[in-house]
């Protein structure tokens, strides 16, 4: 590190191809972890709705409607994560 008055300068070397590939793997891991979290939220939501059905608070049709809606939201969120991952991979690998 070099000090230049109130500024501290840190020289950062350019990324090598090997390091870029490692960063894409890390990004993929973050993506997969996000997908797992979304699926867990969906599962918890469905369990709550099934318990409401069991307690006779909602009907079978409403339960199916909620489950389908939760699946659509989950699919859309996972699709968005995949798109973000692909754009981030191309950004990382671009020299």
Helices and strands as residue ranges (DSSP letters): E 2-4, E 7-9, H 17-54, H 60-93
